[in-house]
Amino acid sequence: MTRLVDLAQVLRSKNAGALLCTLDMMFEDEATYRRVRDSGMITPQRIAGLYGVSDNEVAVIPYDVAYAIKVTIPRLLPSGDPGDTDVYGAQQHAPLLDIEIPD
């Protein structure tokens, strides 16, 4: 098994409007991308568990031509809310780092 952080060229998060956050996983080559995409480890259920949201609120969208996977999740607080600690959504990708992908 290899951690996602060791396979992805880019792992990042950002706002997708005030109420959603996007998690981006980008890969150097097609083989690595397909390995992660087809592993069964990046699912709405797994992402929902990591972020404390319902799996029906999670969208996992593979982009074959870009060797990328985009995941959209709801923000727990709207961007800019008085309790929001990450107004840009740029620090939300950390739970993805240790997902293990089978060899």
Secondary structure, 3 states (H helix, E strand, C coil): CEEHHHHCCEEEEEECCCCEEEEEEECCCHHHHHHHHCCCCCCHHHHHHHHCCCHHHCEEEEEHHHCEEEEEEECCCCCCCCCCCCCCCCCCCHHHCCCEECC
